[in-house]
Amino acid sequence: VAVMVLVCVIGLAISTLADAMVHRARARTAADAAALAIAADPAATAGLIDRYRSLGISIEQDQSSSTARSGPAQAVAWAENTAADDVAAPALVAIIARAEQLTGSTFSQLRWDGVSVELPATQAAQLRLVAADLGLCERSEDSSRAGWNVFELC
């Protein structure tokens, strides 16, 4: 009887942990999607938020950030839509935003060029920690400015 009780308690704990992990992943995905949507096309964001609400995920937004809640889990994401001289591939912008979240850093000095981004060596060290996992490769050639590193989509 004691073994059965122990197995039931362990099973309940594993089930609770798995449920929390699912809610956390859902909240993170919703927050990322909503933040990127508000930055890219604010007019289309309402439809995305309604879709997530129909799935039981609430989203709150301000100008550049989104907070999503799924069950007991909460996630926050932010994205910024700034006018720039150079155009970056949307996938690269999303990868850099995710790299900022993973490293806890803000890459403030970026030079975008299509499918590549150039940043100072001090910030490149942070990006290098997660670059391979996010599908970024560092270019070995010299940058147009000394002390800058170039990363591109692999």
DSSP file with accessible surface (Angstrom, degrees, kcal/mol):
  #  RESIDUE AA STRUCTURE BP1 BP2  ACC     N-H-->O    O-->H-N    N-H-->O    O-->H-N    TCO  KAPPA ALPHA  PHI   PSI    X-CA   Y-CA   Z-CA
    1    1 A V     >        0   0  153      0, 0.0     4,-2.4     0, 0.0     5,-0.2   0.000 360.0 360.0 360.0 -42.0    0.0    0.0    0.0
    2    2 A A  H  >  +     0   0   79      1,-0.2     4,-2.4     2,-0.2     5,-0.2   0.891 360.0  50.6 -63.2 -39.0    2.9    2.4    0.9
    3    3 A V  H  > S+     0   0  105      2,-0.2     4,-2.7     1,-0.2    -1,-0.2   0.917 110.1  49.9 -65.7 -41.8    4.5    1.7   -2.5
    4    4 A M  H  > S+     0   0  121      2,-0.2     4,-2.4     1,-0.2    -2,-0.2   0.910 111.0  49.1 -63.6 -41.3    1.3    2.4   -4.3
    5    5 A V  H  X S+     0   0   84     -4,-2.4     4,-2.5     2,-0.2    -2,-0.2   0.933 112.0  49.1 -63.3 -43.7    0.8    5.7   -2.4
    6    6 A L  H  X S+     0   0  105     -4,-2.4     4,-2.6     2,-0.2     5,-0.2   0.924 110.9  49.6 -62.7 -42.9    4.4    6.7   -3.2
    7    7 A V  H  X S+     0   0   86     -4,-2.7     4,-2.7     1,-0.2    -1,-0.2   0.917 111.6  49.4 -63.3 -41.3    3.9    5.8   -6.9
    8    8 A C  H  X S+     0   0   81     -4,-2.4     4,-2.5     2,-0.2    -2,-0.2   0.917 111.3  48.7 -64.6 -42.0    0.7    7.9   -7.0
    9    9 A V  H  X S+     0   0   87     -4,-2.5     4,-2.4     2,-0.2    -2,-0.2   0.934 113.5  46.7 -64.7 -44.4    2.4   10.9   -5.3
   10   10 A I  H  X S+     0   0   86     -4,-2.6     4,-2.6     2,-0.2     5,-0.2   0.923 112.3  50.6 -63.9 -42.8    5.4   10.7   -7.8
   11   11 A G  H  X S+     0   0   39     -4,-2.7     4,-2.5    -5,-0.2    -2,-0.2   0.913 110.7  49.2 -61.5 -41.2    3.0   10.4  -10.7
   12   12 A L  H  X S+     0   0  117     -4,-2.5     4,-2.6     2,-0.2    -2,-0.2   0.918 111.1  49.9 -65.1 -41.1    1.0   13.4   -9.5
   13   13 A A  H  X S+     0   0   60     -4,-2.4     4,-2.4     2,-0.2    -2,-0.2   0.920 112.0  47.2 -64.2 -43.1    4.2   15.5   -9.1
   14   14 A I  H  X S+     0   0  108     -4,-2.6     4,-2.7     2,-0.2     5,-0.2   0.919 112.3  50.6 -64.8 -41.6    5.4   14.5  -12.6
   15   15 A S  H  X S+     0   0   72     -4,-2.5     4,-2.4    -5,-0.2    -2,-0.2   0.922 111.1  48.1 -62.8 -43.0    2.0   15.4  -14.1
   16   16 A T  H  X S+     0   0   86     -4,-2.6     4,-2.2     2,-0.2    -2,-0.2   0.919 112.7  48.7 -64.3 -43.1    1.9   18.8  -12.3
   17   17 A L  H  X S+     0   0  110     -4,-2.4     4,-2.2     2,-0.2    -2,-0.2   0.927 111.7  48.9 -63.7 -43.6    5.5   19.6  -13.5
   18   18 A A  H  X S+     0   0   49     -4,-2.7     4,-2.2     1,-0.2    -2,-0.2   0.913 110.4  51.3 -64.2 -40.4    4.7   18.6  -17.1
   19   19 A D  H  X S+     0   0   86     -4,-2.4     4,-2.4     1,-0.2    -1,-0.2   0.920 109.8  49.8 -63.1 -41.8    1.5   20.7  -17.1
   20   20 A A  H  X S+     0   0   43     -4,-2.2     4,-2.4     1,-0.2    -1,-0.2   0.897 109.5  51.7 -64.2 -38.3    3.5   23.7  -15.8
   21   21 A M  H  X S+     0   0  123     -4,-2.2     4,-2.3     2,-0.2    -1,-0.2   0.904 109.7  49.4 -66.0 -39.1    6.1   23.2  -18.6
   22   22 A V  H  X S+     0   0   83     -4,-2.2     4,-2.5     2,-0.2    -2,-0.2   0.938 111.9  48.0 -65.4 -45.3    3.4   23.1  -21.2
   23   23 A H  H  X S+     0   0   31     -4,-2.4     4,-2.5     1,-0.2     5,-0.2   0.908 111.1  51.3 -63.0 -39.2    1.8   26.3  -19.9
   24   24 A R  H  X S+     0   0  113     -4,-2.4     4,-2.5     2,-0.2    -1,-0.2   0.930 110.9  47.7 -63.9 -44.1    5.1   28.0  -19.8
   25   25 A A  H  X S+     0   0   56     -4,-2.3     4,-2.4     2,-0.2     5,-0.2   0.913 112.4  49.4 -64.4 -41.4    5.9   27.1  -23.4
   26   26 A R  H  X S+     0   0   82     -4,-2.5     4,-2.4     1,-0.2    -2,-0.2   0.916 112.2  48.0 -63.5 -42.3    2.5   28.2  -24.6
   27   27 A A  H  X S+     0   0    0     -4,-2.5     4,-2.6    -5,-0.2     5,-0.2   0.920 111.9  49.5 -65.4 -42.0    2.9   31.5  -22.7
   28   28 A R  H  X S+     0   0   43     -4,-2.5     4,-2.5    -5,-0.2     5,-0.2   0.939 112.3  47.4 -63.8 -44.8    6.4   32.1  -24.2
   29   29 A T  H  X S+     0   0   83     -4,-2.4     4,-2.5     1,-0.2     5,-0.2   0.933 113.9  47.3 -62.8 -44.4    5.2   31.4  -27.7
   30   30 A A  H  X S+     0   0    0     -4,-2.4     4,-2.6    -5,-0.2     5,-0.2   0.916 112.6  48.8 -64.8 -42.7    2.2   33.7  -27.4
   31   31 A A  H  X S+     0   0    0     -4,-2.6     4,-2.5     2,-0.2     5,-0.2   0.930 112.9  47.7 -64.6 -44.1    4.2   36.5  -25.9
   32   32 A D  H  X S+     0   0   35     -4,-2.5     4,-2.4    -5,-0.2     5,-0.2   0.942 114.0  46.8 -60.4 -47.5    6.9   36.2  -28.6
   33   33 A A  H  X S+     0   0   29     -4,-2.5     4,-2.4    -5,-0.2    -2,-0.2   0.921 114.0  46.9 -63.5 -43.3    4.3   36.2  -31.4
   34   34 A A  H  X S+     0   0    0     -4,-2.6     4,-2.5    -5,-0.2     5,-0.2   0.910 112.0  50.0 -68.2 -39.9    2.3   39.1  -30.0
   35   35 A A  H  X S+     0   0    2     -4,-2.5     4,-1.7    -5,-0.2    -2,-0.2   0.931 113.9  45.0 -64.9 -43.1    5.4   41.2  -29.4
   36   36 A L  H  X S+     0   0   64     -4,-2.4     4,-2.5    -5,-0.2     5,-0.3   0.892 112.5  52.5 -67.8 -36.4    6.6   40.6  -33.0
   37   37 A A  H  X S+     0   0   24     -4,-2.4     4,-3.1    -5,-0.2     7,-0.2   0.926 108.5  49.0 -65.6 -43.5    3.2   41.2  -34.4
   38   38 A I  H  < S+     0   0   28     -4,-2.5    -1,-0.2     1,-0.2    -2,-0.2   0.880 114.9  46.2 -66.0 -33.2    2.8   44.6  -32.7
   39   39 A A  H  < S+     0   0   13     -4,-1.7    -2,-0.2    -5,-0.2    -1,-0.2   0.896 121.5  36.0 -74.4 -37.4    6.2   45.6  -33.9
   40   40 A A  H  < S-     0   0   80     -4,-2.5    -2,-0.2     1,-0.2    -3,-0.2   0.908 139.0  -1.9 -84.9 -44.9    5.7   44.5  -37.5
   41   41 A D    >X  -     0   0   84     -4,-3.1     3,-1.2    -5,-0.3     4,-0.7  -0.631  56.5-176.0-152.3  85.5    2.0   45.2  -38.1
   42   42 A P  H >> S+     0   0   79      0, 0.0     3,-0.8     0, 0.0     4,-0.5   0.828  84.9  61.3 -55.9 -31.5    0.0   46.7  -35.2
   43   43 A A  H 34 S+     0   0   90      1,-0.2     3,-0.4     2,-0.2     4,-0.3   0.844 105.9  45.7 -66.0 -32.1   -3.3   46.6  -37.3
   44   44 A A  H <> S+     0   0   55     -3,-1.2     4,-1.1    -7,-0.2     3,-0.4   0.544  90.7  86.2 -88.2  -5.5   -3.1   42.8  -37.6
   45   45 A T  H <X S+     0   0    3     -3,-0.8     4,-2.6    -4,-0.7     5,-0.2   0.851  77.3  64.3 -67.5 -34.6   -2.3   42.2  -33.9
   46   46 A A  H  X S+     0   0   59     -4,-0.5     4,-2.5    -3,-0.4    -1,-0.2   0.898 101.1  51.2 -58.5 -41.0   -5.9   42.1  -32.7
   47   47 A G  H  > S+     0   0   49     -3,-0.4     4,-2.0    -4,-0.3    -1,-0.2   0.899 110.4  49.1 -63.2 -39.9   -6.6   39.0  -34.8
   48   48 A L  H  X S+     0   0   50     -4,-1.1     4,-2.3     2,-0.2    -2,-0.2   0.929 111.2  49.1 -65.5 -43.3   -3.6   37.2  -33.3
   49   49 A I  H  X S+     0   0   15     -4,-2.6     4,-2.5     1,-0.2    -2,-0.2   0.911 110.1  51.5 -64.0 -41.4   -4.6   38.1  -29.8
   50   50 A D  H  X S+     0   0   94     -4,-2.5     4,-2.0    -5,-0.2    -1,-0.2   0.902 108.2  52.7 -61.2 -39.5   -8.2   36.9  -30.4
   51   51 A R  H  X S+     0   0  148     -4,-2.0     4,-0.7     1,-0.2    -2,-0.2   0.932 110.8  45.9 -62.4 -45.3   -6.8   33.6  -31.7
   52   52 A Y  H ><>S+     0   0   39     -4,-2.3     5,-2.4     1,-0.2     3,-0.8   0.888 109.0  55.8 -67.1 -35.7   -4.7   33.1  -28.6
   53   53 A R  H ><5S+     0   0  132     -4,-2.5     3,-1.8     1,-0.3    -1,-0.2   0.886 102.1  56.6 -62.2 -37.3   -7.6   34.1  -26.3
   54   54 A S  H 3<5S+     0   0   85     -4,-2.0    -1,-0.3     1,-0.3    -2,-0.2   0.750 105.5  52.8 -65.9 -20.3   -9.7   31.3  -28.0
   55   55 A L  T <<5S-     0   0   77     -3,-0.8    -1,-0.3    -4,-0.7    -2,-0.2   0.335 126.6-101.3 -93.7   4.3   -7.0   28.9  -26.9
   56   56 A G  T < 5S+     0   0   57     -3,-1.8    15,-0.5     1,-0.3     2,-0.5   0.698  83.3 126.0  86.0  20.7   -7.2   30.1  -23.3
   57   57 A I  E   < -A   70   0A   3     -5,-2.4     2,-0.3    13,-0.1    -1,-0.3  -0.951  46.7-151.7-114.9 122.3   -4.1   32.4  -23.4
   58   58 A S  E     -A   69   0A  51     11,-2.1    11,-2.6    -2,-0.5     2,-0.4  -0.732  10.5-165.3 -94.2 144.1   -4.5   36.0  -22.3
   59   59 A I  E     -A   68   0A   3     -2,-0.3     2,-0.4     9,-0.2     9,-0.2  -0.996   7.7-170.4-132.1 130.9   -2.2   38.7  -23.7
   60   60 A E  E     -A   67   0A 112      7,-2.6     7,-2.8    -2,-0.4     2,-0.3  -0.956  15.8-171.5-116.6 140.5   -1.7   42.2  -22.5
   61   61 A Q  E     +A   66   0A  62     -2,-0.4     5,-0.2     5,-0.2     2,-0.2  -0.945  19.0 178.7-133.7 151.7    0.3   44.7  -24.6
   62   62 A D        -     0   0   91      3,-2.0   -24,-0.0    -2,-0.3     0, 0.0  -0.519  63.3 -62.1-123.6-157.1    1.8   48.1  -24.5
   63   63 A Q  S    S+     0   0  174     -2,-0.2     3,-0.0     1,-0.2    -2,-0.0   0.838 127.2   2.4 -62.0 -36.8    3.8   49.8  -27.3
   64   64 A S  S    S+     0   0   49     16,-0.1    15,-2.7     1,-0.1     2,-0.3   0.462 118.2  64.1-132.9  -1.8    6.6   47.4  -27.5
   65   65 A S  E     - B   0  78A  25     13,-0.2    -3,-2.0   -27,-0.1     2,-0.4  -0.904  52.4-158.7-128.9 159.1    6.1   44.5  -25.1
   66   66 A S  E     -AB  61  77A   0     11,-3.3    11,-2.6    -2,-0.3     2,-0.5  -0.994   2.9-159.9-133.7 139.5    3.6   41.7  -24.6
   67   67 A T  E     -AB  60  76A  26     -7,-2.8    -7,-2.6    -2,-0.4     2,-0.4  -0.987  14.5-169.7-119.9 122.6    2.7   39.7  -21.5
   68   68 A A  E     -AB  59  75A   0      7,-2.8     7,-2.5    -2,-0.5     2,-0.4  -0.899   5.1-163.3-114.9 142.2    1.0   36.3  -22.0
   69   69 A R  E     +AB  58  74A  80    -11,-2.6   -11,-2.1    -2,-0.4     2,-0.4  -0.993  10.7 175.2-126.9 129.7   -0.5   34.1  -19.4
   70   70 A S  E >   -AB  57  73A   0      3,-1.9     3,-2.1    -2,-0.4   -43,-0.2  -0.965  68.3 -48.8-131.7 110.8   -1.4   30.4  -19.9
   71   71 A G  T 3  S-     0   0   54    -15,-0.5   -51,-0.0    -2,-0.4   -15,-0.0  -0.373 123.5 -20.2  60.3-133.0   -2.7   28.7  -16.7
   72   72 A P  T 3  S+     0   0  112      0, 0.0    -1,-0.3     0, 0.0     2,-0.2   0.587 120.1  95.7 -82.3  -6.8   -0.3   29.6  -13.9
   73   73 A A  E <   -B   70   0A  15     -3,-2.1    -3,-1.9   -53,-0.0     2,-0.4  -0.554  51.2-171.4 -90.1 149.4    2.5   30.5  -16.2
   74   74 A Q  E     -B   69   0A  90     -5,-0.2     2,-0.3    -2,-0.2    -5,-0.2  -0.995   2.8-177.0-137.0 142.8    3.4   34.0  -17.4
   75   75 A A  E     -B   68   0A   3     -7,-2.5    -7,-2.8    -2,-0.4     2,-0.4  -0.993   9.8-155.2-140.0 146.9    5.9   35.1  -20.1
   76   76 A V  E     +B   67   0A  56     -2,-0.3     2,-0.3    -9,-0.2    -9,-0.2  -0.964  15.4 172.2-123.1 138.5    7.0   38.6  -21.3
   77   77 A A  E     -B   66   0A   1    -11,-2.6   -11,-3.3    -2,-0.4     2,-0.3  -0.974   9.2-164.5-139.9 155.4    8.4   39.4  -24.7
   78   78 A W  E     +B   65   0A 103     -2,-0.3     2,-0.3   -13,-0.3   -13,-0.2  -0.981   7.8 177.1-141.0 151.6    9.3   42.7  -26.4
   79   79 A A        -     0   0   11    -15,-2.7     2,-0.4    -2,-0.3    -2,-0.0  -0.980  15.1-146.9-149.7 152.9   10.0   43.8  -29.9
   80   80 A E        -     0   0  142     -2,-0.3     2,-0.7     2,-0.1   -16,-0.1  -0.978   4.8-154.6-129.4 137.1   10.7   47.2  -31.3
   81   81 A N        +     0   0  114     -2,-0.4     2,-0.4   -43,-0.1    -2,-0.0  -0.897  29.3 165.8-110.7  99.2    9.9   48.6  -34.7
   82   82 A T        -     0   0   81     -2,-0.7     2,-0.3     0, 0.0    -2,-0.1  -0.915  40.7-111.9-116.1 143.5   12.4   51.3  -35.5
   83   83 A A        +     0   0  108     -2,-0.4     2,-0.3     2,-0.0     3,-0.1  -0.544  43.7 179.1 -71.2 132.1   13.0   52.9  -38.8
   84   84 A A        -     0   0   60     -2,-0.3    -1,-0.0     1,-0.1     0, 0.0  -0.958  38.7-131.2-135.6 154.5   16.5   52.0  -40.0
   85   85 A D  S    S+     0   0  166     -2,-0.3     2,-0.3     2,-0.0    -1,-0.1   0.859  95.9  56.6 -70.4 -37.2   18.5   52.7  -43.1
   86   86 A D  S    S-     0   0   81     -3,-0.1     2,-0.4    27,-0.0    27,-0.1  -0.721  82.2-133.4 -97.6 149.1   19.4   49.0  -43.6
   87   87 A V        -     0   0  118     -2,-0.3    27,-2.8    25,-0.1     2,-0.3  -0.847  18.2-159.4-104.8 134.7   16.7   46.4  -44.0
   88   88 A A  B     -c  114   0B  20     -2,-0.4    27,-0.2    25,-0.2    29,-0.1  -0.857  27.8-103.8-112.3 148.6   17.0   43.1  -42.0
   89   89 A A    >>  -     0   0   24     25,-3.0     4,-2.0    -2,-0.3     3,-0.5  -0.470  30.6-127.0 -64.7 135.4   15.4   39.8  -42.8
   90   90 A P  H 3> S+     0   0  111      0, 0.0     4,-2.4     0, 0.0     5,-0.2   0.867 109.8  56.5 -55.6 -36.2   12.4   39.3  -40.3
   91   91 A A  H 3> S+     0   0   56      1,-0.2     4,-2.3     2,-0.2     5,-0.2   0.907 106.6  49.6 -62.4 -38.7   13.8   35.9  -39.3
   92   92 A L  H <> S+     0   0    0     -3,-0.5     4,-2.6     2,-0.2     5,-0.2   0.909 108.9  51.9 -67.4 -39.9   17.1   37.5  -38.3
   93   93 A V  H  X S+     0   0   55     -4,-2.0     4,-2.3     1,-0.2    -2,-0.2   0.932 111.2  47.7 -61.3 -43.7   15.3   40.2  -36.3
   94   94 A A  H  X S+     0   0   34     -4,-2.4     4,-2.4     1,-0.2    -2,-0.2   0.902 111.0  51.3 -65.0 -38.9   13.4   37.5  -34.4
   95   95 A I  H  X S+     0   0   31     -4,-2.3     4,-2.6     2,-0.2    -2,-0.2   0.924 110.4  48.1 -65.5 -42.5   16.6   35.5  -33.8
   96   96 A I  H  X S+     0   0    4     -4,-2.6     4,-2.3     2,-0.2    -2,-0.2   0.919 110.7  51.8 -65.3 -40.0   18.3   38.5  -32.3
   97   97 A A  H  X S+     0   0   17     -4,-2.3     4,-1.8    -5,-0.2    -2,-0.2   0.925 111.8  46.5 -61.4 -42.1   15.3   39.2  -30.1
   98   98 A R  H  X S+     0   0   82     -4,-2.4     4,-2.7     1,-0.2    -2,-0.2   0.898 109.1  54.8 -67.6 -37.9   15.4   35.6  -28.9
   99   99 A A  H  X S+     0   0    0     -4,-2.6     4,-2.5     1,-0.2     6,-0.3   0.896 106.2  52.6 -61.7 -38.8   19.1   35.9  -28.3
  100  100 A E  H  X>S+     0   0   24     -4,-2.3     4,-1.6     1,-0.2     5,-0.8   0.914 110.7  47.4 -63.1 -40.4   18.5   39.0  -26.2
  101  101 A Q  H  <5S+     0   0   36     -4,-1.8    -2,-0.2     1,-0.2    -1,-0.2   0.924 113.9  46.4 -66.1 -44.0   16.0   37.0  -24.1
  102  102 A L  H  <5S+     0   0   85     -4,-2.7    -2,-0.2     1,-0.2    -1,-0.2   0.865 120.7  36.9 -68.2 -37.2   18.3   34.0  -23.7
  103  103 A T  H  <5S-     0   0   29     -4,-2.5    -1,-0.2    -5,-0.2    -2,-0.2   0.628  99.8-129.3 -90.4 -15.0   21.4   36.0  -22.8
  104  104 A G  T  <5S+     0   0   71     -4,-1.6     2,-0.3     1,-0.3    -3,-0.2   0.707  70.4 119.6  72.4  18.5   19.6   38.6  -20.7
  105  105 A S      < -     0   0   27     -5,-0.8     2,-0.5    -6,-0.3    -1,-0.3  -0.745  60.7-135.9-112.3 161.3   21.5   41.3  -22.8
  106  106 A T        -     0   0   96     -2,-0.3     2,-1.2    -3,-0.1    -9,-0.1  -0.984  11.9-146.6-117.3 121.3   20.3   44.0  -25.0
  107  107 A F        +     0   0    8     -2,-0.5     3,-0.2     1,-0.2    -7,-0.1  -0.756  28.4 169.3 -86.7  96.2   22.2   44.4  -28.3
  108  108 A S        +     0   0   87     -2,-1.2     2,-0.8     1,-0.2    -1,-0.2   0.751  59.9  55.2 -86.8 -26.5   22.0   48.1  -28.6
  109  109 A Q  S    S+     0   0  105     11,-0.1     2,-0.4     2,-0.0    -1,-0.2  -0.807  70.6 155.3-113.5  92.2   24.5   48.8  -31.4
  110  110 A L        -     0   0   40     -2,-0.8     2,-0.5    -3,-0.2     9,-0.2  -0.920  30.4-160.4-119.5 143.1   23.4   46.7  -34.4
  111  111 A R  E     -D  118   0C  71      7,-2.3     7,-2.5    -2,-0.4     2,-0.3  -0.976  20.4-153.9-119.3 113.4   24.1   47.2  -38.1
  112  112 A W  E     +D  117   0C  47     -2,-0.5     5,-0.2     5,-0.2     2,-0.2  -0.659  20.8 171.0 -90.0 144.1   21.6   45.2  -40.2
  113  113 A D  E >   -D  116   0C 108      3,-2.6     3,-1.5    -2,-0.3     2,-0.6  -0.628  58.5 -80.4-151.8  84.5   22.3   44.0  -43.7
  114  114 A G  B 3  S+c   88   0B  31    -27,-2.8   -25,-3.0     1,-0.3   -22,-0.2  -0.380 117.6   1.5  62.1-106.1   19.7   41.6  -45.1
  115  115 A V  T 3  S+     0   0   78     -2,-0.6    38,-2.2   -27,-0.2     2,-0.3   0.152 126.6  67.3-102.9  19.8   20.6   38.2  -43.6
  116  116 A S  E <   -DE 113 152C   6     -3,-1.5    -3,-2.6    36,-0.2     2,-0.4  -0.946  58.9-160.0-136.2 157.9   23.5   39.4  -41.5
  117  117 A V  E     -DE 112 151C   0     34,-3.0    34,-2.9    -2,-0.3     2,-0.4  -0.994   6.7-152.5-137.0 141.3   24.0   41.6  -38.5
  118  118 A E  E     +DE 111 150C  17     -7,-2.5    -7,-2.3    -2,-0.4    32,-0.2  -0.947  21.9 165.9-116.4 134.3   27.1   43.4  -37.3
  119  119 A L  E     - E   0 149C   0     30,-2.4    30,-3.2    -2,-0.4    -9,-0.1  -0.973  41.5 -80.6-145.0 160.1   27.7   44.3  -33.7
  120  120 A P  E >>  - E   0 148C  12      0, 0.0     4,-2.5     0, 0.0     3,-0.6  -0.192  42.5-113.2 -61.4 153.1   30.6   45.4  -31.5
  121  121 A A  H 3> S+     0   0   43     26,-3.0     4,-1.6     1,-0.2    27,-0.1   0.843 115.6  58.7 -56.8 -35.3   33.0   42.7  -30.2
  122  122 A T  H 3> S+     0   0  116     25,-0.3     4,-0.6     1,-0.2    -1,-0.2   0.906 113.3  37.6 -64.2 -38.3   31.8   43.2  -26.6
  123  123 A Q  H <> S+     0   0   29     -3,-0.6     4,-2.1     1,-0.2     3,-0.4   0.801 107.9  65.6 -82.0 -27.5   28.3   42.4  -27.6
  124  124 A A  H  X S+     0   0    0     -4,-2.5     4,-2.7     1,-0.2    -2,-0.2   0.850  93.6  61.1 -61.9 -34.0   29.4   39.7  -30.0
  125  125 A A  H  X S+     0   0   47     -4,-1.6     4,-0.7     2,-0.2    -1,-0.2   0.902 106.6  45.6 -61.0 -39.0   30.8   37.7  -27.1
  126  126 A Q  H >< S+     0   0   75     -4,-0.6     3,-0.8    -3,-0.4     4,-0.5   0.930 113.9  47.9 -68.1 -45.0   27.3   37.5  -25.6
  127  127 A L  H >X S+     0   0    0     -4,-2.1     4,-1.5     1,-0.2     3,-1.4   0.879 102.2  64.2 -64.4 -35.4   25.7   36.5  -29.0
  128  128 A R  H 3X S+     0   0  112     -4,-2.7     4,-0.5     1,-0.3    -1,-0.2   0.806  91.2  67.0 -59.0 -28.3   28.3   33.9  -29.6
  129  129 A L  H << S+     0   0  123     -3,-0.8    -1,-0.3    -4,-0.7    -2,-0.2   0.818 119.8  17.2 -64.2 -30.7   27.0   32.0  -26.5
  130  130 A V  H <> S+     0   0   20     -3,-1.4     4,-1.4    -4,-0.5    -1,-0.2   0.393  96.5 101.7-121.6  -1.0   23.7   31.2  -28.2
  131  131 A A  H >X>S+     0   0    5     -4,-1.5     5,-2.8     1,-0.2     4,-0.6   0.910  82.5  48.4 -57.0 -49.1   24.4   31.8  -31.9
  132  132 A A  H ><5S+     0   0   86     -4,-0.5     3,-1.0     1,-0.2    -1,-0.2   0.906 110.7  51.4 -62.0 -40.3   24.8   28.2  -33.0
  133  133 A D  H 345S+     0   0  143      1,-0.2    -1,-0.2    -4,-0.1    -2,-0.2   0.776 112.4  47.4 -67.4 -25.1   21.6   27.1  -31.3
  134  134 A L  H <<5S-     0   0   36     -4,-1.4    -1,-0.2    -3,-0.5    -2,-0.2   0.399 121.9-101.8 -97.9   1.1   19.7   29.9  -33.0
  135  135 A G  T <<5S+     0   0   32     -3,-1.0    19,-2.5    -4,-0.6     2,-0.4   0.778  75.7 135.4  86.1  27.5   21.0   29.3  -36.5
  136  136 A L  E   < -F  153   0C   4     -5,-2.8     2,-0.4    17,-0.2    -1,-0.3  -0.897  35.2-163.1-109.4 139.5   23.6   32.1  -36.7
  137  137 A a  E     -F  152   0C  54     15,-3.0    15,-2.8    -2,-0.4     2,-0.4  -0.958  19.2-127.3-118.3 140.2   27.1   31.6  -38.0
  138  138 A E  E     -F  151   0C  71     -2,-0.4     2,-0.3    13,-0.2    13,-0.2  -0.718  23.0-127.9 -87.3 131.6   29.9   34.1  -37.4
  139  139 A R        -     0   0   64     11,-2.8    11,-0.4    -2,-0.4     4,-0.1  -0.602   8.8-152.8 -76.7 138.0   31.7   35.3  -40.5
  140  140 A S        +     0   0  123     -2,-0.3    -1,-0.1     9,-0.1     3,-0.1   0.682  65.6  97.9 -86.1 -16.5   35.5   34.9  -40.3
  141  141 A E  S    S-     0   0  122      1,-0.1     9,-0.3     9,-0.1     2,-0.1  -0.291  86.4 -93.2 -70.7 157.4   36.2   37.8  -42.6
  142  142 A D        -     0   0  153      1,-0.1    -1,-0.1     7,-0.1     7,-0.1  -0.394  39.2-121.7 -69.5 146.0   37.1   41.2  -41.2
  143  143 A S        -     0   0   27      5,-0.5    -1,-0.1     2,-0.2     4,-0.1  -0.330  24.6-108.7 -80.1 166.2   34.3   43.7  -40.7
  144  144 A S  S    S+     0   0   95      1,-0.1     2,-0.4    -2,-0.1    -1,-0.1   0.717 109.8  47.8 -69.8 -16.6   34.3   47.1  -42.4
  145  145 A R  S >  S-     0   0  107      3,-0.1     3,-1.3     0, 0.0    -2,-0.2  -0.986  94.4-114.7-125.7 134.5   35.0   48.6  -38.9
  146  146 A A  T 3  S+     0   0  103     -2,-0.4     3,-0.1     1,-0.2    -2,-0.1  -0.348 100.2  29.0 -63.8 141.0   37.6   47.3  -36.5
  147  147 A G  T 3  S+     0   0   52      1,-0.3   -26,-3.0   -27,-0.1     2,-0.3   0.557  96.8 110.7  86.4   7.3   36.2   45.8  -33.3
  148  148 A W  E <   -E  120   0C  48     -3,-1.3    -5,-0.5   -28,-0.3     2,-0.3  -0.891  51.5-153.5-115.9 147.2   32.9   44.7  -34.9
  149  149 A N  E     -E  119   0C  35    -30,-3.2   -30,-2.4    -2,-0.3     2,-0.5  -0.926   7.4-141.9-120.0 147.4   31.8   41.1  -35.6
  150  150 A V  E     -E  118   0C  11    -11,-0.4   -11,-2.8    -2,-0.3     2,-0.4  -0.917  15.0-175.8-113.2 130.7   29.4   39.8  -38.3
  151  151 A F  E     -EF 117 138C   2    -34,-2.9   -34,-3.0    -2,-0.5     2,-0.3  -0.951   8.1-178.1-120.3 142.6   26.8   37.1  -37.8
  152  152 A E  E     -EF 116 137C  64    -15,-2.8   -15,-3.0    -2,-0.4   -36,-0.2  -0.927  38.2 -84.8-136.7 161.8   24.6   35.7  -40.6
  153  153 A L  E       F   0 136C  48    -38,-2.2   -17,-0.2    -2,-0.3   -18,-0.1  -0.476 360.0 360.0 -63.7 132.3   21.8   33.2  -41.0
  154  154 A a              0   0  103    -19,-2.5    -1,-0.1    -2,-0.2    -3,-0.0  -0.484 360.0 360.0 -79.2 360.0   23.4   29.8  -41.5
